[in-house]
Amino acid sequence: MSKTKKDTPALGADYSAKMKSRYAEKVKPSAKIYSKADRRDNRIVQNMTEEAQQESQKGSSCHGHCLCGAVSFNITGDLRQVVNCHCGQCLHTHGHYAAYSAVEKNKIQFVNDAGLKWYRSSNEARRGFCQECGASLFWERLGASTISIAAGMLDLAHGIKTIGHIYCSDKPEYYDIVDDLLKFPQSSAGELEGDNS
């Protein structure tokens, strides 16, 4: 049964005056145009202020996330330099060769992992992706102490550079590797510091 105006309890005079003054205030619109991703990020960090977000990320050397923000993380350890992998699995996962950094697993902390799903891509490894936006984020050798992270997911990674190429024998013909970095037909067998991705 719906309430009629007559049945609605009257509000106190103080409350009514407070509400009138609140709605009478002029609201200054922000110059920022918020995207869907901005709103999603705000939800993820529970509408934390920018200062609070910076405080929560103190001590982290890097922050990363997928395109939509359903997977986001902080890294507190040293990142490995980037290794480009041209293997068939990376080509089919990323649509092109993959550029991976890596970090010790205990140095990565998830801020949000609601969208994270894992795919067992071989008997030795699995790949992590976002089930919301489809971003390919991680490569993890089962039982290893490190996790490889797609370098494009890292926001604040300073000082990391590409140091070489692996699985070059799998490279398709539609592109060339034209830099002077180290190139290996298969894995570099650790020569590129744990390049197993």
Contact map, one row per residue, 1 for C-alpha under 8 A:
11100000000000000000000000000000000000000000000000000000000000000000000000000000000000000000000000000000000000000000000000000000000000000000000000000000000000000000000000000000000000000000000000000
11110000000000000000000000000000000000000000000000000000000000000000000000000000000000000000000000000000000000000000000000000000000000000000000000000000000000000000000000000000000000000000000000000
11111111000000000000000000000000000000000000000000000000000000000000000000000000000000000000000000000000000000000000000000000000000000000000000000000000000000000000000000000000000000000000000000000
01111111000000000000000000000000000000000000000000000000000000000000000000000000000000000000000000000000000000000000000000000000000000000000000000000000000000000000000000000000000000000000000000000
00111111000000000000000000000000000000000000000000000000000000000000000000000000000000000000000000000000000000000000000000000000000000000000000000000000000000000000000000000000000000000000000000000
00111111100000000000000000000000000000000000000000000000000000000000000000000000000000000000000000000000000000000000000000000000000000000000000000000000000000000000000000000000000000000000000000000
00111111100000000000000000000000000000000000000000000000000000000000000000000000000000000000000000000000000000000000000000000000000000000000000000000000000000000000000000000000000000000000000000000
00111111110000000000000000000000000000000000000000000000000000000000000000000000000000000000000000000000000000000000000000000000000000000000000000000000000000000000000000000000000000000000000000000
00000111111000000000000000000000000000000000000000000000000000000000000000000000000000000000000000000000000000000000000000000000000000000000000000000000000000000000000000000000000000000000000000000
00000001111100000000000000000000000000000000000000000000000000000000000000000000000000000000000000000000000000000000000000000000000000000000000000000000000000000000000000000000000000000000000000000
00000000111110110000000000000000000000000000000000000000000000000000000000000000000000000000000000000000000000000000000000000000000000000000000000000000000000000000000000000000000000000000000000000
00000000011111110000000000000000000000000000000000000000000000000000000000000000000000000000000000000000000000000000000000000000000000000000000000000000000000000000000000000000000000000000000000000
00000000001111111000000000000000000000000000000000000000000000000000000000000000000000000000000000000000000000000000000000000000000000000000000000000000000000000000000000000000000000000000000000000
00000000000111111100000000000000000000000000000000000000000000000000000000000000000000000000000000000000000000000000000000000000000000000000000000000000000000000000000000000000000000000000000000000
00000000001111111110000000000000000000000000000000000000000000000000000000000000000000000000000000000000000000000000000000000000000000000000000000000000000000000000000000000000000000000000000000000
00000000001111111111000000000000000000000000000000000000000000000000000000000000000000000000000000000000000000000000000000000000000000000000000000000000000000000000000000000000000000000000000000000
00000000000011111111100000000000000000000000000000000000000000000000000000000000000000000000000000000000000000000000000000000000000000000000000000000000000000000000000000000000000000000000000000000
00000000000001111111110000000000000000000000000000000000000000000000000000000000000000000000000000000000000000000000000000000000000000000000000000000000000000000000000000000000000000000000000000000
00000000000000111111111000000000000000000000000000000000000000000000000000000000000000000000000000000000000000000000000000000000000000000000000000000000000000000000000000000000000000000000000000000
00000000000000011111111100000000000000000000000000000000000000000000000000000000000000000000000000000000000000000000000000000000000000000000000000000000000000000000000000000000000000000000000000000
00000000000000001111111110000000000000000000000000000000000000000000000000000000000000000000000000000000000000000000000000000000000000000000000000000000000000000000000000000000000000000000000000000
00000000000000000111111110000000000000000000000000000000000000000000000000000000000000000000000000000000000000000000000000000000000000000000000000000000000000000000000000000000000000000000000000000
00000000000000000011111111000000000000000000000000000000000000000000000000000000000000000000000000000000000000000000000000000000000000000000000000000000000000000000000000000000000000000000000000000
00000000000000000001111111000000000000000000000000000000000000000000000000000000000000000000000000000000000000000000000000000000000000000000000000000000000000000000000000000000000000000000000000000
00000000000000000000111111100000000000000000000000000000000000000000000000000000000000000000000000000000000000000000000000000000000000000000000000000000000000000000000000000000000000000000000000000
00000000000000000000001111110000000000000000000000000000000000000000000000000000000000000000000000000000000000000000000000000000000000000000000000000000000000000000000000000000000000000000000000000
00000000000000000000000011111000000000000000000000000000000000000000000000000000000000000000000000000000000000000000000000000000000000000000000000000000000000000000000000000000000000000000000000000
00000000000000000000000001111100000000000000000000000000000000000000000000000000000000000000000000000000000000000000000000000000000000000000000000000000000000000000000000000000000000000000000000000
00000000000000000000000000111110000000000000000000000000000000000000000000000000000000000000000000000000000000000000000000000000000000000000000000000000000000000000000000000000000000000000000000000
00000000000000000000000000011111100000000000000000000000000000000000000000000000000000000000000000000000000000000000000000000000000000000000000000000000000000000000000000000000000000000000000000000
00000000000000000000000000001111100000000000000000000000000000000000000000000000000000000000000000000000000000000000000000000000000000000000000000000000000000000000000000000000000000000000000000000
00000000000000000000000000000111110000000000000000000000000000000000000000000000000000000000000000000000000000000000000000000000000000000000000000000000000000000000000000000000000000000000000000000
00000000000000000000000000000111111000000000000000000000000000000000000000000000000000000000000000000000000000000000000000000000000000000000000000000000000000000000000000000000000000000000000000000
00000000000000000000000000000001111111100000000000000000000000000000000000000000000000000000000000000000000000000000000000000000000000000000000000000000000000000000000000000000000000000000000000000
00000000000000000000000000000000111111100000000000000000000000000000000000000000000000000000000000000000000000000000000000000000000000000000000000000000000000000000000000000000000000000000000000000
00000000000000000000000000000000011111110000000000000000000000000000000000000000000000000000000000000000000000000000000000000000000000000000000000000000000000000000000000000000000000000000000000000
00000000000000000000000000000000011111111000000000000000000000000011100000000000000000000000000000000000000000000000000000000000000000000000000000000000000000000000000000000000000000000000000000000
00000000000000000000000000000000011111111100000000000000000000000000000000000000000000000000000000000000000000000000000000000000000000000000000000000000000000000000000000000000000000000000000000000
00000000000000000000000000000000011111111110000000000000000000000000000000000000000000000000000000000000000000000000000000000000000000000000000000000000000000000000000000000000000000000000000000000
00000000000000000000000000000000000111111111000000000000000000000001100000000000000000000000000000000000000000000000000000000000000000000000000000000000000000000000000000000000000000000000000000000
00000000000000000000000000000000000011111111100000000000000000000000100000000000000000000000000000000000000000000000000000000000000000000000000000000000000000000000000000000000000000000000000000000
00000000000000000000000000000000000001111111111100000000000000000000000000000000000000000000000000000000000000000000000000000000000000000000000000000000000000000000000000000000000000000000000000000
00000000000000000000000000000000000000111111111000000000000000000000000000000000000000000000000000000000000000000000000000000000000000000000000000000000000000000000000000000000000000000000000000000
00000000000000000000000000000000000000011111111000000000000000000000110000000000000000000000000000000000000000110000000000000000000000000000000000000000000000000000000000000000000000000000000000000
00000000000000000000000000000000000000001111111100001000000000000000000000000000000000000000000000000000000000100000000000000000000000000000000000000000000000000000000000000000000000000000000000000
00000000000000000000000000000000000000000111111100000000000000000000000000000000000000000000000000000000000000000000000000000000000000000000000000000000000000000000000000000000000000000000000000000
00000000000000000000000000000000000000000111111110000000000000000000000000000000000000000000000000000000000000000000000000000000000000000000000000000000000000000000000000000000000000000000000000000
00000000000000000000000000000000000000000100111111111000000000000000000000000000000000000000000000000000000000000000000000000000000000000000000000000000000000000000000000000000000000000000000000000
00000000000000000000000000000000000000000000001111111000000000000000000000000000000000000000000000000000000000000000000000000000000000000000000000000000000000000000000000000000000000000000000000000
00000000000000000000000000000000000000000000000111111100000000000000000000000000000000000000000000000000000000000000000000000000000000000000000000000000000000000000000000000000000000000000000000000
00000000000000000000000000000000000000000000000111111110000000000000000000000000000000000000000000000000000000000000000000000000000000000000000000000000000000000000000000000000000000000000000000000
00000000000000000000000000000000000000000000000111111111000000000000000000000000000000000000000000000000000000000000000000000000000000000000000000000000000000000000000000000000000000000000000000000
00000000000000000000000000000000000000000000100111111111100000000000000000000000000000000000000000000000000000000000000000000000000000000000000000000000000000000000000000000000000000000000000000000
00000000000000000000000000000000000000000000000001111111110000000000000000000000000000000000000000000000000000000000000000000000000000000000000000000000000000000000000000000000000000000000000000000
00000000000000000000000000000000000000000000000000111111110000000000000000000000000000000000000000000000000000000000000000000000000000000000000000000000000000000000000000000000000000000000000000000
00000000000000000000000000000000000000000000000000011111110000000000000000000000000000000000000000000000000000000000000000000000000000000000000000000000000000000000000000000000000000000000000000000
00000000000000000000000000000000000000000000000000001111111100100000000001000000000000000000000000000000000000000000000000000000000000000000000000000000000000000000000000000000000000000000000000000
00000000000000000000000000000000000000000000000000000111111100000000000000000000000000000000000000000000000000000000000000000000000000000000000000000000000000000000000000000000000000000000000000000
00000000000000000000000000000000000000000000000000000000111110000000000000010000000000000000000000000000000000000000000000000000000000000000000000000000000000000000000000000000000000000000000000000
00000000000000000000000000000000000000000000000000000000111111100000000001111000000000000000000000000000000000000000000000000000000000000000000000000000000000000000000000000000000000000000000000000
00000000000000000000000000000000000000000000000000000000001111100000000001111100000000000000000000000000000000000000000000000000000000000000000000000000000110000000000000000000000000000000000000000
00000000000000000000000000000000000000000000000000000000000111110000000001110000000000000000000000000000000000000000000000000000000000000000000000000000011110000000000000000000000000000000000000000
00000000000000000000000000000000000000000000000000000000100111111000000111100000000000000000000000000000000000000000000000000000000000000000000000000000011110000000000000000000000000000000000000000
00000000000000000000000000000000000000000000000000000000000001111100000111000000000000000000000000000000000000000000000000000000000000000000000000000000111100000000000000000000000000000000000000000
00000000000000000000000000000000000000000000000000000000000000111111111110000000000000000000000000000000000000000000000000000000000000000000000000000000111000000000000000000000000000000000000000000
00000000000000000000000000000000000000000000000000000000000000011111111100000000000000000000000000000000000000000000000000000000010010101000000000000000100000000000000000000000000000000000000000000
00000000000000000000000000000000000010000000000000000000000000001111100000000000000000000000000000000000000000000000000000000000000010100000000000000000000000000000000000000000000000000000000000000
00000000000000000000000000000000000010010000000000000000000000001111111000000000000000000000000000000000000000000000000000000000000110000000000000000000000000000000000000000000000000000000000000000
00000000000000000000000000000000000010011001000000000000000000001111111100000000000000000000000000000000000000010000000000000000000000000000000000000000000000000000000000000000000000000000000000000
00000000000000000000000000000000000000000001000000000000000000001101111100000000000000000000000000000000000000011111000000000000010100000000000000000000000000000000000000000000000000000000000000000
00000000000000000000000000000000000000000000000000000000000000001101111110000000000000000000000000000000000001111111000000000000010000000000000000000000000000000000000000000000000000000000000000000
00000000000000000000000000000000000000000000000000000000000000111100111111000000000000000000000000000000000001111000000000000000000000000000000000000000000000000000000000000000000000000000000000000
00000000000000000000000000000000000000000000000000000000000000111000001111100000000000000000000000000000000111110000000000000000000000000000000000000000000000000000000000000000000000000000000000000
00000000000000000000000000000000000000000000000000000000100111110000000111110000000000000000000000000000000111100000000000000000000000000000000000000000000000000000000000000000000000000000000000000
00000000000000000000000000000000000000000000000000000000000111100000000011111000000000000000000000000010001110000000000000000000000000000000000000000000000000000000000000000000000000000000000000000
00000000000000000000000000000000000000000000000000000000001111000000000001111100000000000000000000000000001100000000000000000000000000000000000000000000000000000000000000000000000000000000000000000
00000000000000000000000000000000000000000000000000000000000110000000000000111110000000000000000000000011001100000000000000000000000000000000000000000000000000000000000000000000000000000000000000000
00000000000000000000000000000000000000000000000000000000000010000000000000011111000000000000000000000010000000000000000000000000000000000000000000000000000000000000000000000000000000000000000000000
00000000000000000000000000000000000000000000000000000000000000000000000000001111100000000000000000001110000000000000000000000000000000000000000000000000000000010000000000000000000000000000000000000
00000000000000000000000000000000000000000000000000000000000000000000000000000111110000000000000000001110000000000000000000000000000000000000000000000000000000010000000000000000000000000000000010000
00000000000000000000000000000000000000000000000000000000000000000000000000000011111000000000000000001100000000000000000000000000000000000000000000000000000000011110000000000000000000000000000000000
00000000000000000000000000000000000000000000000000000000000000000000000000000001111100000000000000111100000000000000000000000000000000000000000000000010000000011111000000000000000000000000000000000
00000000000000000000000000000000000000000000000000000000000000000000000000000000111110000000000000111000000000000000000000000000000000000000000000000000000000000111110000000000000000000000000100100
00000000000000000000000000000000000000000000000000000000000000000000000000000000011111000000000011110000000000000000000000000000000000000000000000000000000000000101110000000000000000000000000000000
00000000000000000000000000000000000000000000000000000000000000000000000000000000001111100100000011110000000000000000000000000000000000000000000000000000000000000000111100000000000000000000000000001
00000000000000000000000000000000000000000000000000000000000000000000000000000000000111110110000111000000000000000000000000000000000000000000000000000000000000000000111111100000000000000000000000000
00000000000000000000000000000000000000000000000000000000000000000000000000000000000011111110000010000000000000000000000000000000000000000000000000000000000000000000011101100000000000000000000000000
00000000000000000000000000000000000000000000000000000000000000000000000000000000000001111111000000000000000000000000000000000000000000000000000000000000000000000000000001100000000000000000000000000
00000000000000000000000000000000000000000000000000000000000000000000000000000000000000111111100000000000000000000000000010000000000000000000000000000000000000000000000000000000000000000000000000000
00000000000000000000000000000000000000000000000000000000000000000000000000000000000011111111111111000000000000000000000000000000000000000000000000000000000000000000000000000000000000000000000000000
00000000000000000000000000000000000000000000000000000000000000000000000000000000000001111111111111000000000000000000000000000000000000000000000000000000000000000000000000000000000000000000000000000
00000000000000000000000000000000000000000000000000000000000000000000000000000000000000011111111100000000000000000000000000000000000000000000000000000000000000000000000000000000000000000000000000000
00000000000000000000000000000000000000000000000000000000000000000000000000000000000000001111111100000000000000000000000000000000000000010000000000000000000000000000000000000000000000000000000000000
00000000000000000000000000000000000000000000000000000000000000000000000000000000000000000111111111000000000000000000000000000000000000010000000000000000000000000000000000000000000000000000000000000
00000000000000000000000000000000000000000000000000000000000000000000000000000000000000000111111110000000000000000000000000000000000000000000000000000000000000000000000000000000000000000000000000000
00000000000000000000000000000000000000000000000000000000000000000000000000000000000001000111111111000000000000000000000000000000000000000000000000000000000000000000000000000000000000000000000000000
00000000000000000000000000000000000000000000000000000000000000000000000000000000000111100110011111100000000000000000000000000000000000000000000000000000000000000000000000000000000000000000000000000
00000000000000000000000000000000000000000000000000000000000000000000000000000000000111000110010111110000000000000000000000000000000000000000000000000100000000000000000000000000000000000000000000000
00000000000000000000000000000000000000000000000000000000000000000000000000000000011110000000000011111000000000000000000000000000000000000000000000000111000000000100000000000000000000000000000000000
00000000000000000000000000000000000000000000000000000000000000000000000000000000011110000000000001111100000000000000000000000000000000000000000000011110000000000000000000000000000000000000000000001
00000000000000000000000000000000000000000000000000000000000000000000000000000011111000000000000000111110000000000000000000000000000000000000000000011110000000000000000000000000000000000000000000000
00000000000000000000000000000000000000000000000000000000000000000000000000000011110000000000000000011111000000000000000000000000000000000000000001111000000000000000000000000000000000000000000000000
00000000000000000000000000000000000000000000000000000000000000000000000000101111000000000000000000001111101100000000000000000000000000000000000001111000000000000000000000000000000000000000000000000
00000000000000000000000000000000000000000000000000000000000000000000000000001000000000000000000000000111111100000000000000000000000000000000000011100000000000000000000000000000000000000000000000000
00000000000000000000000000000000000000000000000000000000000000000000000000000000000000000000000000000011111100000000000000000000000000000000000011100000000000000000000000000000000000000000000000000
00000000000000000000000000000000000000000000000000000000000000000000000000000000000000000000000000000001111110000000000000000000000000000000000000000000000000000000000000000000000000000000000000000
00000000000000000000000000000000000000000000000000000000000000000000000000111000000000000000000000000011111110000000000000000000000000000000000000000000000000000000000000000000000000000000000000000
00000000000000000000000000000000000000000000000000000000000000000000000011111000000000000000000000000011111111000000000000000000000000000000000000000000000000000000000000000000000000000000000000000
00000000000000000000000000000000000000000000000000000000000000000000000011100000000000000000000000000000011111100000000000000000000000000000000000000000000000000000000000000000000000000000000000000
00000000000000000000000000000000000000000000000000000000000000000000001111000000000000000000000000000000000111111000000000000000000000000000000000000000000000000000000000000000000000000000000000000
00000000000000000000000000000000000000000001100000000000000000000000001111000000000000000000000000000000000011111000000000000000000000000000000000000000000000000000000000000000000000000000000000000
00000000000000000000000000000000000000000001000000000000000000000000111110000000000000000000000000000000000001111110000000000000000000000000000000000000000000000000000000000000000000000000000000000
00000000000000000000000000000000000000000000000000000000000000000000011100000000000000000000000000000000000001111111000000000000000000000000000000000000000000000000000000000000000000000000000000000
00000000000000000000000000000000000000000000000000000000000000000000011000000000000000000000000000000000000000011111000000000000000000000000000000000000000000000000000000000000000000000000000000000
00000000000000000000000000000000000000000000000000000000000000000000011000000000000000000000000000000000000000011111100000000000111100000000000000000000000000000000000000000000000000000000000000000
00000000000000000000000000000000000000000000000000000000000000000000011000000000000000000000000000000000000000001111110000000001111000000000000000000000000000000000000000000000000000000000000000000
00000000000000000000000000000000000000000000000000000000000000000000000000000000000000000000000000000000000000000011111000000001111000000000000000000000000000000000000000000000000000000000000000000
00000000000000000000000000000000000000000000000000000000000000000000000000000000000000000000000000000000000000000001111100000111100000000000000000000000000000000000000000000000000000000000000000000
00000000000000000000000000000000000000000000000000000000000000000000000000000000000000000000000000000000000000000000111110000111100000000000000000000000000000000000000000000000000000000000000000000
00000000000000000000000000000000000000000000000000000000000000000000000000000000000000000000000000000000000000000000011111101110000000000000000000000000000000000000000000000000000000000000000000000
00000000000000000000000000000000000000000000000000000000000000000000000000000000000000001000000000000000000000000000001111101110000000000000000000000000000000000000000000000000000000000000000000000
00000000000000000000000000000000000000000000000000000000000000000000000000000000000000000000000000000000000000000000000111111100000000000000000000000000000000000000000000000000000000000000000000000
00000000000000000000000000000000000000000000000000000000000000000000000000000000000000000000000000000000000000000000000111111000000000000000000000000000000000000000000000000000000000000000000000000
00000000000000000000000000000000000000000000000000000000000000000000000000000000000000000000000000000000000000000000000001111100000000000000110000000000000000000000000000000000000000000000000000000
00000000000000000000000000000000000000000000000000000000000000000000000000000000000000000000000000000000000000000000000111111110000000000011110000000000000000000000000000000000000000000000000000000
00000000000000000000000000000000000000000000000000000000000000000000000000000000000000000000000000000000000000000000011111011111000000000011110000000000000000000000000000000000000000000000000000000
00000000000000000000000000000000000000000000000000000000000000000000000000000000000000000000000000000000000000000000011110001111100000011111000000000000000000000000000000000000000000000000000000000
00000000000000000000000000000000000000000000000000000000000000000000000000000000000000000000000000000000000000000001111000000111110000011111000000000000000000000000000000000000000000000000000000000
00000000000000000000000000000000000000000000000000000000000000000000000000000000000000000000000000000000000000000011111000000011111001111100000000000000000000000000000000000000000000000000000000000
00000000000000000000000000000000000000000000000000000000000000000100011000000000000000000000000000000000000000000011100000000001111111111000000000000000000000000000000000000000000000000000000000000
00000000000000000000000000000000000000000000000000000000000000000000000000000000000000000000000000000000000000000011100000000000111111100000000000000000000000000000000000000000000000000000000000000
00000000000000000000000000000000000000000000000000000000000000000001010000000000000000000000000000000000000000000010000000000000011111000000000000000000000000000000000000000000000000000000000000000
00000000000000000000000000000000000000000000000000000000000000000111000000000000000000000000000000000000000000000000000000000000011111100000000000000000000000000000000000000000000000000000000000000
00000000000000000000000000000000000000000000000000000000000000000000000000000000000000000000000000000000000000000000000000000000111111110000000000000000000000000000000000000000000000000000000000000
00000000000000000000000000000000000000000000000000000000000000000110000000000000000000000000000000000000000000000000000000000000111011111000000000000000000000000000000000000000000000000000000000000
00000000000000000000000000000000000000000000000000000000000000000000000000000000000000000000110000000000000000000000000000000011110001111100000000000100000000000000000000000000000000000000000000000
00000000000000000000000000000000000000000000000000000000000000000100000000000000000000000000000000000000000000000000000000000011110000111110000000001100100000000000000000000000000000000000000000000
00000000000000000000000000000000000000000000000000000000000000000000000000000000000000000000000000000000000000000000000000000011100000011111000000111100000000000000000000000000000000000000000000000
00000000000000000000000000000000000000000000000000000000000000000000000000000000000000000000000000000000000000000000000000001111000000001111100000111000000000000000000000000000000000000000000000001
00000000000000000000000000000000000000000000000000000000000000000000000000000000000000000000000000000000000000000000000000001111000000000111110101110000000000000000000000000000000000000000000000001
00000000000000000000000000000000000000000000000000000000000000000000000000000000000000000000000000000000000000000000000000011100000000000011111101100000000000000000000000000000000000000000000000011
00000000000000000000000000000000000000000000000000000000000000000000000000000000000000000000000000000000000000000000000000011100000000000001111100000000000000000000000000000000000000000000000000000
00000000000000000000000000000000000000000000000000000000000000000000000000000000000000000000000000000000000000000000000000000000000000000000111110000000000000000000000000000000000000000000000000000
00000000000000000000000000000000000000000000000000000000000000000000000000000000000000000000000000000000000000000000000000000000000000000001111111100000000000000000000000000000000000000000000000000
00000000000000000000000000000000000000000000000000000000000000000000000000000000000000000000000000000001100000000000000000000000000000000000001111100000000000000000000000000000000000000000000000000
00000000000000000000000000000000000000000000000000000000000000000000000000000000000000000000000000000111100000000000000000000000000000000001100111110000000000000000000000000000000000000000000000000
00000000000000000000000000000000000000000000000000000000000000000000000000000000000000000000000000000111100000000000000000000000000000000111100111111000000000000000000000000000000000000000000000000
00000000000000000000000000000000000000000000000000000000000000000000000000000000000000000000000000011110000000000000000000000000000000000111000001111100000000000000000000000000000000000000000000001
00000000000000000000000000000000000000000000000000000000000000000000000000000000000000000000000000011110000000000000000000000000000000001110000000111110100000000000000000000000000000000000000000000
00000000000000000000000000000000000000000000000000000000000000000000000000000000000000000000000001111000000000000000000000000000000000011100000000011111110000000000000000000000000000000000000000000
00000000000000000000000000000000000000000000000000000000000000000000000000000000010000000000000000111000000000000000000000000000000000000000000000001111110000000000000000000000000000000000000000000
00000000000000000000000000000000000000000000000000000000000000000000000000000000000000000000000000100000000000000000000000000000000000000000000000000111111000000000000000000000000000000000000000000
00000000000000000000000000000000000000000000000000000000000000011100000000000000000000000000000000000000000000000000000000000000000000001000000000001111111000000000000000000000000000000000000000000
00000000000000000000000000000000000000000000000000000000000001111000000000000000000000000000000000000000000000000000000000000000000000000000000000000111111110000000000000000000000000000000000000000
00000000000000000000000000000000000000000000000000000000000001111000000000000000000000000000000000000000000000000000000000000000000000000000000000000001111110000000000000000000000000000000000000000
00000000000000000000000000000000000000000000000000000000000011110000000000000000000000000000000000000000000000000000000000000000000000000000000000000000011111000000000000000000000000000000000000000
00000000000000000000000000000000000000000000000000000000000011100000000000000000000000000000000000000000000000000000000000000000000000000000000000000000011111110000000000000000000000000000000000000
00000000000000000000000000000000000000000000000000000000000000000000000000000000000000000000000000000000000000000000000000000000000000000000000000000000000111110000000000000000000000000000000000000
00000000000000000000000000000000000000000000000000000000000000000000000000000000000000000000000000000000000000000000000000000000000000000000000000000000000011111000000000000000000000000000000000000
00000000000000000000000000000000000000000000000000000000000000000000000000000011110000000000000000000000000000000000000000000000000000000000000000000000000011111100000000000000000000000000000000000
00000000000000000000000000000000000000000000000000000000000000000000000000000000110000000000000000000000000000000000000000000000000000000000000000000000000000111110000000000000000000000000000000000
00000000000000000000000000000000000000000000000000000000000000000000000000000000111100000000000000100000000000000000000000000000000000000000000000000000000000011111000000000000000000000000000000000
00000000000000000000000000000000000000000000000000000000000000000000000000000000111000000000000000000000000000000000000000000000000000000000000000000000000000001111100000000000000011000000000100000
00000000000000000000000000000000000000000000000000000000000000000000000000000000011100000000000000000000000000000000000000000000000000000000000000000000000000000111110000000000000011100000000100000
00000000000000000000000000000000000000000000000000000000000000000000000000000000001111000000000000000000000000000000000000000000000000000000000000000000000000000011111100000000000011110000000000000
00000000000000000000000000000000000000000000000000000000000000000000000000000000001111100000000000000000000000000000000000000000000000000000000000000000000000000001111100000000000000111111000000100
00000000000000000000000000000000000000000000000000000000000000000000000000000000000011100000000000000000000000000000000000000000000000000000000000000000000000000000111111100000000000011110000000000
00000000000000000000000000000000000000000000000000000000000000000000000000000000000011100000000000000000000000000000000000000000000000000000000000000000000000000000111111100000000000111100000000000
00000000000000000000000000000000000000000000000000000000000000000000000000000000000001000000000000000000000000000000000000000000000000000000000000000000000000000000001111100000000000011100000000000
00000000000000000000000000000000000000000000000000000000000000000000000000000000000001110000000000000000000000000000000000000000000000000000000000000000000000000000001111110000000000001000000000000
00000000000000000000000000000000000000000000000000000000000000000000000000000000000001110000000000000000000000000000000000000000000000000000000000000000000000000000001111111000000000000000000000000
00000000000000000000000000000000000000000000000000000000000000000000000000000000000000000000000000000000000000000000000000000000000000000000000000000000000000000000000001111110000000000000000000000
00000000000000000000000000000000000000000000000000000000000000000000000000000000000000000000000000000000000000000000000000000000000000000000000000000000000000000000000000111111000000000000000000000
00000000000000000000000000000000000000000000000000000000000000000000000000000000000000000000000000000000000000000000000000000000000000000000000000000000000000000000000000011111000000000000000000000
00000000000000000000000000000000000000000000000000000000000000000000000000000000000000000000000000000000000000000000000000000000000000000000000000000000000000000000000000011111100000000000000000000
00000000000000000000000000000000000000000000000000000000000000000000000000000000000000000000000000000000000000000000000000000000000000000000000000000000000000000000000000001111110000000000000000000
00000000000000000000000000000000000000000000000000000000000000000000000000000000000000000000000000000000000000000000000000000000000000000000000000000000000000000000000000000011111000000000000000000
00000000000000000000000000000000000000000000000000000000000000000000000000000000000000000000000000000000000000000000000000000000000000000000000000000000000000000000000000000001111100000000000000000
00000000000000000000000000000000000000000000000000000000000000000000000000000000000000000000000000000000000000000000000000000000000000000000000000000000000000000000000000000000111110000000000000000
00000000000000000000000000000000000000000000000000000000000000000000000000000000000000000000000000000000000000000000000000000000000000000000000000000000000000000000000000000000011111000000000000000
00000000000000000000000000000000000000000000000000000000000000000000000000000000000000000000000000000000000000000000000000000000000000000000000000000000000000000011100000000000001111100000000000000
00000000000000000000000000000000000000000000000000000000000000000000000000000000000000000000000000000000000000000000000000000000000000000000000000000000000000000011100000000000000111110000000000000
00000000000000000000000000000000000000000000000000000000000000000000000000000000000000000000000000000000000000000000000000000000000000000000000000000000000000000001110100000000000011111000000000000
00000000000000000000000000000000000000000000000000000000000000000000000000000000000000000000000000000000000000000000000000000000000000000000000000000000000000000000111110000000000001111111000000000
00000000000000000000000000000000000000000000000000000000000000000000000000000000000000000000000000000000000000000000000000000000000000000000000000000000000000000000011111000000000000111110000000000
00000000000000000000000000000000000000000000000000000000000000000000000000000000000000000000000000000000000000000000000000000000000000000000000000000000000000000000011110000000000000011111000000000
00000000000000000000000000000000000000000000000000000000000000000000000000000000000000000000000000000000000000000000000000000000000000000000000000000000000000000000011000000000000000011111110000110
00000000000000000000000000000000000000000000000000000000000000000000000000000000000000000000000000000000000000000000000000000000000000000000000000000000000000000000010000000000000000010111111100100
00000000000000000000000000000000000000000000000000000000000000000000000000000000000000000000000000000000000000000000000000000000000000000000000000000000000000000000000000000000000000000011111101110
00000000000000000000000000000000000000000000000000000000000000000000000000000000000000000000000000000000000000000000000000000000000000000000000000000000000000000000000000000000000000000011111111110
00000000000000000000000000000000000000000000000000000000000000000000000000000000000000000000000000000000000000000000000000000000000000000000000000000000000000000000000000000000000000000001111111100
00000000000000000000000000000000000000000000000000000000000000000000000000000000001000000000000000000000000000000000000000000000000000000000000000000000000000000011000000000000000000000001111111100
00000000000000000000000000000000000000000000000000000000000000000000000000000001000000000000000000000000000000000000000000000000000000000000000000000000000000000000000000000000000000000000011111100
00000000000000000000000000000000000000000000000000000000000000000000000000000000000000000000000000000000000000000000000000000000000000000000000000000000000000000000000000000000000000000000111111110
00000000000000000000000000000000000000000000000000000000000000000000000000000000001000000000000000000000000000000000000000000000000000000000000000000000000000000000010000000000000000000011111111111
00000000000000000000000000000000000000000000000000000000000000000000000000000000000000000000000000000000000000000000000000000000000000000000100000000000000000000000000000000000000000000010110001111
00000000000000000000000000000000000000000000000000000000000000000000000000000000000010000000000000010000000000000000000000000000000000000011100000010000000000000000000000000000000000000000000000111
